[in-house]
Amino acid sequence: MASFSVLLMNFCQRFIFTMPSFSQEINVDLNLNESNNYRNNASESKSDEVKYVTTDLTNRAPDGLNSEQQLAFALRDFLGPSSPMLKDDENEKEKSPSAFDQKLPYIDEQVDPDAVQSDEEQPQCRETDEMLNNAACRLRRWRAASRKLRCPRIIDNLSSKDEGGGSIKNYHDGHTDLADRLRSLAAAGSMSASAGELLSLAPPPPAATAPPSPGCLLSPTLADQSSAEYFGSSPECCADSSSFESSNTAGTPVPPPGPRYKLATEGTLRVCCFQHTRTVVDKILAAKFLRRWETHALCLLEDHVVSKTPSGLLEQPLSYSCMQEVYCISRWDPARKYCLRIVMPHGSLLLQANDAYTRDQWFYSIIWRRNMIRYRNFLTKTVRKEVVLKELKNMVDFAMTTPLQDESVTRAPLQILTDLLSENKDSSDWEEWAEQVTSNAAPLLAERCVNGQLCALLARLCRRRPRAAPLPALAPPVRRVLTRNVDFGKAPDARRFVRDYISALSAHNSGPSLVRRFVAVAHGERATCPHPRAAPNLAAVALAALDDHFRDYPMPHRCDDAEHEVLCFADILEHMCEYEDWLVVVGAVLQPVPLCVGALGCARVSARLVNVLSALSRDSRCAAHGSLAPARAARPSPPSWLRAAAPSEPLLALPHQQLCQLWGSMIESLLNCCCNRKSFLQSMSKQLPDFLLVALTEHPAALEALCLMLEWEVVSGEQIQLEIIAALQGTDLGQKYYNDLCERQQNLQKLQAEGGPRRLALPVRATDADVAALLEEGALGNLECLSLAFTSVTSACAHHLIKLPSLRYLNLWATKFGDSGVQLIAEHLPRLQVLNLCETPVSDKGIEALSGLSSLRRLNLNSTKLSAEAFEILRQRLPHLQEYDIRYTEAW
């Protein structure tokens, strides 16, 4: 045992004081990790080329240095580009990778561009900071190599050494701790000039540089940043994925490759306990032949590990705070595999699992519980803010790199973050403290769902300091709320958080462009947004903000400067209409009218709503422009957007000419919607004054609507008809429409005159043009049966078929007659008794319109797109239906 200790000490001394430089190649055999072996090919194959100089370092150190300064002096021997301890006789002219001039970013300091320094102090401070950060990063690389060799103490011993000579302290806080340690030495003022010159370390290669912290994403000019850099990114919604991969991905900690585990709560393991072998008796008692193994059902609680059967070795709970070290043992002895060792103050506890997966699951679970208790106690009890921020960053890195995937793993770090932000909320410097905490927790916020309390705290930060809030750190949780929230009624804090975040965006100098980029990033680069909940949630937040702001405004409305805070939400609705898939969602949210009269009376809001309503009216999809029509569950005021934009009594604060154009475009889209013209005009008969006002501006849609009212006798009364005729004759374009109406009426009277055949069948090659020519030839007032079977007619001929008043039988077998034609026939031919739609492309949309044909007796829907639900509704609404054919359909 003594000889082994001597050999180990010699090895450590040799490794510490003769650390290889970059010119020496290090090969690590990962297959020999179990037996703690390593190989250094450079020292074996090039022993004649590489020569080690065994010079005493302490003799060459400058006088007047203490032990820590001597340590800093010794670091340059294995970190510097020109190490006197390692010489290569043949390759002296070649430069090592560390000799290239590369600029290393600052690790744990953010440079203040406004700081003023003198010309003499600035180069020296810059050189000192670069030297210290380079030393820290280089030591981090050597530590990583030593862990692969299963010799972590070899590199850690370089961290500190007591002056008494012998006791060695280990620092496991990473390269930032060493940089702080070296920086404190340099600031002490006792280091001589020669020692500072000898500590000029070359920068490491790019792979060893520290990742940028979340705070470095902030810049004075936010408009100059890319979308991915400012708003965060995801594979689905990122406008600038290339810049994100080059800047943000490298700085985000990720779990190591390998399996993922759930947080262990309970399980059956074999337990063995033995004392530390400090005496011969302890060695004998700890021999593997005398160890006693017990089987326990263990439970991992919040503060300790307990056994369901408290007896024997685990009669008392095992606290996490008493655990000094926890690590896995691949093979304890030939019979005991998959063991986990927990080092306690007076002994060790071995936990044996059935397989390696279970062992690793318990290992990571115990490590998680132990560290969470440590972070919770440390972060809530420490007074120094810089120490709290440093530990918070360590906790975030630990939470992001753990292979555990569980709800409690997600909830625990966020709860600690919530507790930090909840402290001293009434203090004057809470906003500054919350900014620093949020910036350090940016990776955690980007990958975890925030709770309601945390949303309220982040919203408070955005309200109090909108221009200084860490918006890049808040972008991922905002996007996660938009894409995953289901009901804002159950999560009001989440809606408030999104609202205040958007207000903070618009508060900047480039607010409108930032809001537009925010909507673009929320939608994504694809033609269709991959998140179905993003558009409804974003529209709901915008409408709620507008309604809350203008709800208590007095009427008539007077504009003030406070409106600028909510105009960004009207801009969001306008930007959402630029995307085809989101336009339908906006239309569904806007029906019925969700805004109060005060919001509609604001000229600035109305100017933005005009673009939204115009985009809906131009869209040919019924789901889009159908939102402009009156809804069944409409609000009392206003009932629909047609009523809100009515030129006679407008609620939108717009000029009269713009109102007429908007109202006319909405009427045009609704008149062409599924050919439901007659029923729509009947429902709009009460708004006849609006039709007359818009017709005087020569809008084609209003003129056509007035002509149809006269042709289909929608309005009754001689006085009303004279008003319509006067409005049509009041303009040149209206006079043309009226002349065409008179000509059609003459042809209709001629067509509907008595006479002509009662039955008529067109040949197979007949088209829509043939049907129109046939109806113009002579009187067909007696035509009762018309067969267009196996012809090439479409729904366009329905405009001519509705002019036959006596039609009772219509055969459309194997034609291209679609839903729009069926809807028009059902609206204008209420006396139809027999209808054959076999092998036509009609669907439920057109078949449901047949419920208005109360005289229908026979119906053939063979080989159509009829569903079972639509057929059941049709049977209930047509009680006189005697015969029907639904073969080869879903309802069959």
N, C-alpha and C positions, 0 to 999 in steps of 0.2 A: 504493500500500500504506500509506503514512504517513497519507494523508488518511482512509483507511478506519479506521485505528486511532484517529485523533482522533475520528471520528464515533462509533465504538463506545464510547469512554470517555465522551463527552458524554451518550450515550444511557443508559449505565449509571448515571452520576451523577444524571441527571434522574430515572430510575426509582427509584433507591434513596432519594433524599431527598425525593421527592414521591410516595410510595406512596399510592394511592387508598384511601379508607375505604369503609365499607359503603354509604354513600349514593350511591356512584358505581357505575354498572353496567359490568360487564366482559363482553364477548362475544368468545368464542374461536371462530374458524373452523377447525375441525379439518381441512377439506379443503386448507388452505394450509400444513399442517405441513411438507411437503416443502421448501418454499422459505423456511421460517422467517419467515412473515408473521403479523402479528396486527393486530387492529382494536380500537380503544377507542371505542365509539359515544358514550359519555358525553362524551369530550373533543372529539368532532367535532360532534355534534348539539346539545350544550348548552354550547358554548364561552362563550356570553354569560351563562349561569347559574352556572357553576362557575369560581371564580377561585383560582389557585395563588399562594401567598405565598412568595416566594423569600427567606426570612429565613435568615440564617446560624445554624445550629444550635449550633455550637461557641461562638458569642458569647453565646447565651442559656443555656448550661449552667452549673450552679453551679461555683463555684471549688473546687479541691482534688480533682477527679475524674481518675482515669487514663483510658487509652484504652478499656478494657473497660467501665468505669462510664459513660463518655460514650456508648458503644454502647447500653447498657441505657437510658440517658436518651433516646436517639434513637428507641428502639422505640415509646415511647408516642405518637410523632407519627403513626404509621400504624396502631397497634393500639388506641389509646384512643378513647373515645366522643366526646371533644371535641378534635379535632385542630386546632391553629392553622394547619396547612399547607393545609387544604382547607376552604373556606367556601362555603356555599350561602345566597345572600341571600334566596331566596324560600321555602325549606323549612327555615328555622331552627327553627321550632316543632315540626317532626316529628321523632320519635325514630328513630334507626337501629336495625336488628335487634340490634346489640351493646349497646344501652342498656337492654334489659330485664334485670331482676334474675333471673338464673338461676344455680343452684348447680352448680358443676362438680365432679365426683368427682376425688379425688386420682389422679394418674397413676402415679407410681413410688414412692409411700409408702403403707403401710397404717397406719391410725390405731389406736393401742393404746388401748382404752377404759379400761384400768386406769391409764393414765398420769395423774399428778397435776400440775396447773399452777395457778399463782396466777391470781387474777382479773384482774390487769393484763397478764400475759403471754399469756393464752389468746386474746383477740381480735386482738392484734397478730400472733401466729404464724399464726392462721387467715387473716387478711387477706393476709399475705405469701405464704403457700402458694397461695392462690387466685390472686393476682396473677401469680405465677411460672408456674403451670400454664396459666393463660389465655394468657399471652404465648407459651408454647410451642405450644399448640394453634393459635393464630392464625397463627403463622409456618408451621406445617405446612400450613395451607390455602393460603397464598400460594406455598409451594413447589410444591404440586400444580398450581396454576394456571400457574406458570412452566414446569413440565415439558410441559404441553400446548402451550405456545408454543415449545417447543424452545429455551428460553433458561434452562437450569437454573442458570447461574452468577449470574443477576441476583438471585435470592433467596438463594442460598447465600452470596453475598458479605456478607450481613448478619450472618453467624455470627461472624466475627472479622476484626480488622484490626490489623496490626502498628503499633507506635508509630512505626516508621521512616517510615511513610506510603508505600504503594505495593504491597508484597507482601500478598496476600490469601489467607487459609486457608479451605478448604472443609470443612464438616462434614456428613456424609451419614448420621449416625446417628439422625436423626429428632427429634421434638419433645422426647423425654426428655433428649437431650444438652443442648439449649438450656435446659431447665428446671434441669438440674444446674448449668449454667454461670451462670445468673442467680442460682440459690440460693447458689452459692459467692460471688458478688459481694455478695449481701446479708449473708452470714455473715461477710464480711471485716471488717465494722465500720467501714470508712472511708467508707461512703456517708453523705452528709448527710441530714438529715431532709427537706429540701425535695426532694431527688432521689427519696426513697422515696415522698413524697406524689404526685409527678408520675408515678410508675409504677403508679398505680391503674388497672388494665386491666379493662374490662368483660368478662364471660364471653361466649364465642362461642355461636352457635346449637347446638342439640342434635346436628346432623350432624357438627360438628367436635369433639365431646367424645371423649376417649379411651375405648376399650372397657375394660370391667372385666377385671382380671387374674384368672387362675384362683384365686389365693389369696383373693380376696374372696368366694368361694362358701362359705368356712368360717365358721361362726358358733359361739358358745359353746353354744347349745341346738340340737342337730342335729334334734331331733324337730319343731321348728317349720318346717323346710324342706319344700318340695314334693318329690315323687318325682323329677321331671325335674331339679330343681336339685341334688338330693343324689346321685342315682345316675347322672346323665347321661341322655341320651335318644337315640332313633333314630326314624325314621318308623314302625317296626314296634312297638317296645316303649317306650312312653312313657305314663305315667299322667297326666301333667299337661303336655300339649303346648302349651297356651296360655302358661303361665308360662315354659316353656322358650324359646318363640319371642321372648318379650319381654325375656328376661334374658341367655340364653346365646348365642343365634344371632348377635347383634351383635358379640360379643367373639371369635368364632372366625374366624381368618384363612382365607380361601378363595382358590383360584386365580382369576386374571382370566378373564373370558369369552373364549372362543376355542377353537381346536383344541388337542388334547393330543398329546404326542409321547413316543416311547420314547427312552431314553438312547442317544445315538449312540455307537457303539464304533469303527466304521470306515466309510470311504466314499471315493469319488474326487472330489476338488475341484481347481480351478485355483488356483494360488498365485502371488502377486506380492509382492515385497518392495521397499521404498524407504526411504531414510534421511530423517530430519527435515531440512527445508529451512532450514538456518541460514545458509548462504552462497549466493552466486549460482551457484557450481558445483553445489551440491546441488539447487538449483531446476532447473537444466538437466537434471541426471541424473534427477530425479524427474518430468520431464514425461511426459505420458501417451503420447507418441509413442516414447519411449525405454524404456518399461517392458517387462519380460520376464516373460511368464506361463508357468508350468510346471504340468503335470498330475501330481498325486501321489495315491497311495492312503494316506490318513491313518488313523492309529489313535489313539484317545483312551485312554491308559493312566491308571493311578491318579495318577501324579505329573507326567507330561509328555505332549506330543503328538509322535509319531514318524511317519515315512514308511516304508512298506514298501520303497521304493526310495530309500535315503538318498543323495541327490545334489543338486547345485545349491543351491537356496535352503534346503532342509531337510536338509542333510547332517548337522546336529547336532540332537538332540532339543530341543523347545521346552518349557521348564518353565512350569508354571502360575504359579509364584511370581514369574516375571519379567514377567508380563502386568500392565501398569498400567491398561489400560482395554480393554473389549470392547464393541462396539456394532454394530448392523446399519446398512447403507447401502442404501437402496432402489435408487439408481441412481448408480453411480460416474461413468460417462460414458455417452453414448448407446449404446455397444456393450457395456458391461459392467454387467449387472444382477445383482441378488441377491448382493451382496457383504457380507462380514463383515470388519470391521477390528479387528485386535489391535494395540494400541499397546504397543511395547516401549521400553526405556530409550533406545535409539539409532535407532529406526526403527519402521516399521509393517509389518504383514503383512496382506495382503488375501487372503481366501478366497472364491472365487466358486462358487456352487452352481447347479444347473440350474433350480431353482424357489424360490419364496419359502418353501414348507414345509420343504424341506431346509435352507435357510439358517437359518430360525428354529430348527429342531431342533438344528443344530450350535451355534447361539448359546446356547441354554439349556443344552445339554450342557456346553459349555466353562465357562459361568458356574457351573454346578453343581459341576464338578470343582474349579474354582478356589476357590470359597467353602468347600467341604467340607475342602479342605486347610487353608485359613486357620482355620476353626473348630476343626478337630482339633488343630492346633498350638497355637492360642491357649488352648483350654479345658484341654488337658493340661499346659501349661507355666506357666500363670498361677497365682500364689499367692493373690492377693486374691480372696476369695470373692464380694464384691459385684460385682467386674468379671466373674467367671466366670458368675454368675447373669444379668447383663445380656447378655453375649454368648450365653449359652444361649437366652435369650428371643429374641434376634435370629435365631439358627439355627432355632428352632422356627417363627418367622414365615416365614423363607425357605423352609423345607421344606414348609410348608403352602400357600404361594402359588405354588410353581413349577408350570408346566404339564406337567412331566415325569411320566410314569406308568410306572414300571419297578420291578422287584424290588430292584435295587441302590439306587434312590432311596429306597425304604422302609427298606432295611437299614442304610444308612450313618448317618443321624441316630440311630437306635436303638443302634447300636454305640458311637457317641460318648457317648450317655447312659449306656450300660452301663459304659463305662470310667470315667466320672465317679463313678458310684455304687460302683464296685469299689475306688476309691482310699481308703486309710486306713479300712478296714472295722473295724479293731480299736481305733480311737480312741474317746475318750469322747463326742465331739460328732458322731459319724457319723449318729446318728438325726436330729438337728436339721438337719444338712447334707442328708441324703437327703430330708427333708420339703420343704426349699426347692427342691431340684432337681426333685423330682416335681411340685410345684405349678407351677413355671415350664414344665415339659414337658407339662402337661395336654392342650393341643390336639394335640400329637404322639401322645400315648398314646391319645387318643380316636379317631384315624383310622388307626393303624398296628397291625399284629399284633406283639405282643411276643415275643421269643425266650425260650428256656429259661433262659439265664443272667439275663436281666432279670427274669423271673418269680421266680427264686430270690431276687434282691435285694429286689424289692418285697414278697415274702412275709416276708423277714427284717425289713423295716421294720414290717409289720403285727404281727409277733410281739413285737417289742421295745417298741413304743409303740402299743398298740392304740387308746388313747383320744386320741392326738395325731396319728395318721397322716392324711394328706390323702385321706380316703376319697372325696370327690367326684372327685378326679383319677384315682383307681384304679378307679372304677366302670366306665368304658368298656372298659378292657382286660379286666376280669373278665367283662363281658357278651360281649365278643368271644371269649374263651376258651370260654365256655359254648355259644355259638351256632355255633362253627366247629371246635371240636376233635372229632376222630374217635375217637381211642384214647388214653386217659389212661395206658395202659401204656407207650406210647412218649413220653409227655410228663408224667413225674411232677412236674416243677417247676410245670407249669401247674395241676395238681390241688392241689398244696400252696399255690399262690398263692390260688386260689379259697377253699380251706378257711380259710386265715389271714385272708382278707378278711372272710369271714362271722363268724369269731370276733371280729374287731375291731369289727364292727357290734354284736354282742351284748354287748360289753364296756361300751357306753355305758349311761347311766341309762335311756334309752328303747330298750334293746336288743330286746325282743320286738316292739315296733311297727316298728322299723327292719328286722328280719328279715322281717316280713310284707310290708312295702312293697317290699323287695328281690325277693321272690318275685313280687309283683304286677307290678313293672316288667319282670322277666325274662320273664313270660308275655305281657304286652301288654294292650291294651284290647280286642282282638278276642276273639270266642268261641273261636277256634282260634289257638294260638300259631304264628306264621309260621316259626319256626325248629325243625325236627324234632329237632335235636340238643340243644336247650336242656334239655328235661326229662330225658333219660337221663343227661346229664352232671351236672346238678344232683343228681339222686338218687344217682348213683354217688359224688359227693363226700361227700354226707351219710352214706351207709352206710359208706364207707371210714373216715370220721372216727369213727363210733361203734364200729366193729369194732376199729380200732387202739387206742382208749382202753380198752376193756373186755377186750381179749384176754388180758392177763396178770393179771386180777383174781382173787383167791382166792375159793373157794366155801366156804360160802355167802356171798352178796354182802352187803357192808356199805356203806351210803351215806356219802359224804364230800363236802366242799365242792368238790373237784376236778371233780365231775360237772357242775357248772354250766357249765363251759367247752364241753361237748359237747351239752348239752340243746338248744341252738339248732338242731342238725342234725336232731334228732327233730322239732322244731317245723317245720322245712322240709318234711319228709315229710308232716306233717299239713296244712300250708298248700297243698301241691301237690295234695292230694286235693280241694280246693275247686273245682278246674277240671276240667270234664268230659273234655276231651281229654287232660289229663295224668294222670287217674286210671288209664287203661289202661296208660300207661307205667310208673306206679308199681307196678301189679300185675305187669307183666312183669319189672321189676327185682327184686321181692320173691320171685320163684320161680326156684329153690328158696330156702329161708330163708337170707339172706346174713349174718345176725348170729350172733355167738358166744353161748354160753350165759351168759356174764357180762353181756352187754348185755341179754339177755332177763330176767335176774334182777334188774335194777335197777328198782325200783318207779317211779321218775320216767320212765324210758324206756318202761316198759310202759304207763303211763297215757296216753302219747301214741300208742303203737302201737295201742291199743284203738280210737281214733278212725279210724286208717288202715284197720284190718281191718273195722270196721263200715261204712265208706264203700265198701269193695270188696264186701262181702256185700250191700249194698243195691242195687248197680248191676245192672241186668238184662242187661248185655252179658256174653257168655261170656268175652271176653278179659279182663274185669275180675275177676269172681268166680271164674273158672276158675283163677286164681293161688292160691286157697286150697286146692285139692285137691292130693294128693301128686303130685309131679313124677317123671318117669322117672329123671332124673339128680340125685336128691335127696341132700343131705348126710346122713351117718350120724346126726347128732344136731344139731338135730331134722330129721326127714325132710319135714315139711310144717307149715303153720300150724295145721292141725287137731290135729296131735300136740303142737305147742308150747302150744296153749290147751286141751288135754284136761283136764277137771275131775278125772280120776282121778290123773294125774301131771303137773301143770302145770309148764311152764317159765317162763311169764309170771308175774311177781310181782303178782297181782291177787286181790281177794277172791273167795270161792267163788261167791257169787251173781252177780257180774259175769262170772266165767268161764263160768258156765252160760248166761247170756244171750248172750254172744258166741259160744260154741260152737253154740248152737241156731240163731242167725241165719246162721252159716256153713253149717250143715247144710241149712237151709231153702232158701238160694240154690242149693246144689249139687243138691238133690233136684229142683228145677224147671229145672235146666239141661239143655235139649235132650231132656228126658224120658229120660235115661239112668239110670233109677232102679235097675233090677235090678243092672246091672253095678257101679254105685257102691256099693250096699248090700253086694254080695258082697265088694268091696275093703275095706269098713269093718267086716266081721264081727269082726275082731280087737279092735275098740274098742267091743264091746258094753257093757262096764261104763260107758263114758261116756254111751252112749244111755240106760242105766237111770238114771244120776244126773241127767241133764238132764230126763228124763221125770218124775221126782219133783217137779220145779219147775213142772210143768204147761206146759212149752213145747210148742206145737202141732207143731213140726217133729219133735221127738224122738218124740212119741206117734204121729205118722203113720208115721215110719220103722219103729217097732216093729210096727205093724199090717201094714205091707207085708212085713216079714220073715216074719211068720206066714203071710200070704196067699200069698206067692210061694215059700215054703219055702226061704228063703235060709239059715236056720240049721237044723241037724239035731241031733237029740237031744231026748229028752223032758224032761230036766232043764233045758236051756236054754229050751225053750218055756214051761215052767212059770215060770221066772224072769221071762220077758217078760210073761206073763199076770198075774203077781203085781204087777209094776211098773205095768201098765195099770190094774189094779183098786185100786191104792193111792191114787188121787186121783179126785175127782169128774169132772174133765174126761177123765181116762184111762178111767174106766168107760164114759163115753159113746162114746169111740172104740172100745172093745172091743165094745160092743153093736152098733154099726154094722158092725163086722167080721164078727160072727156072722151078721148078717142078709145080708150080701153072700155069705158062704159058703153059706148055704142057697139063695139064688138061683142061685149058680154051680153047685151040685150039681144043681139042677133043670134048668138050661140045658144042662149037659153030659151029661144023661141020654140014653140011647140012644133013637133015634126022630127023627121030623121029616124034612124033605126033604133030598135030597143036593145039589140045585141050586136056586139062588134068585137072582132078578134084581129089583132095585127100580126103580120108575118114575123118569121123568126129573125130576120135581119133588121127589124125596125129599131130606130134609135130615138133619142129625145127630140131631135129635130123633126122626125116623122110625126111624133105625137103632136108637136106644136102646129105643124102644117095641117094635120087632120082637123084639129079643133078650129082652125081659121077658115075652113072651106065652107061650112054651112051650119044650119041649125042642128043641134044635138040635144034639144031639150027633153026628148023622150028616152035618151040612152040610160038604161038601167044596168046592163051587164057589159063589162069591159074586160077582155082577156089580153094581157101582155106577157103571157107565159113564154119562157125561153127566148125572150128578146134581149136587146142590149140596152134597155132603158136604165136610168139611174134615178137618184133622188131629185135630180134637177127637173124632171117632168112633173113633179108633184105640184108645182105652181100652176100648171095647166089642168091637172086632174081635179083640183078643188073648185074649178069653175063649172063642173057638171052637177047641177042641183039634184037630179033624179037618180044618181048613181047608187045602186044597192049592192052589186056584186063586183068585186075587183080581184082579179087573178094575177099575181106577180111571181109565179113559180119560176125559180132558176133565173132570176134577174139580179141586177146589181143595186137593187133598191135598199137603201140603208136606213139608219136611225133617224136622220133629219127628215127624210121624206115621210116616214111613218108618223113622226110627230106632227108634221104639217097636215097630213090626211086626217089624223085623229082630231085635230083642232077645227077643221073646216067641213068635214063630212060626217056630221053626227048621226045621219040616217043609214049609214053603212051597216049591212046585216051579215055579209059573207066576205071573208078576207083570207086569201091564200098567200102565205109568206114562206112556203116550203123552199128550202135550199137558198135562202137569201142571207146576206151578211148582217142581219139585224141582231141586236143584243138586248140586254136587260134595259138599257137606257131608252130604246125606242119602244120596247114591248110594254114597259110600264105606262107609256102615254096612251096605250089602247084602253086603259081603264075609263077614259072619258067617253067611249062609244057605248052608250047604254043600250042601243038597239042591236048590238052584235049578237048573232046566234051561232055562227059556225066560224071556227078559227083553226087554221093549219099552220103549226110552227115546227113541222118536221125538219130535222137536220139544221137547226138554228143554234145560236149561242144562248139559249134559254137556260136559266138556272132554276133550281128548285124553289129558292126563296122568292124570286120574281113571279113564278107561276102561282104560288100560293096567294100572293098579294093580288094577282090578276083575277083569280077565281073569286076571292072575297068581294072585289069591286064590280064584278060582272055576274050578278046572280042569274041573269037570263041566258047565259051561255049554255047551249045544249050539246054541241059537238065540238070536240077539239082533238087535235093530233099533235102529240109531243114526242113521237118516237125519235130515237137517236139524238136525244138531248140529255142534259144533266137531270132534268126533272122527270125523265121517263122511268 
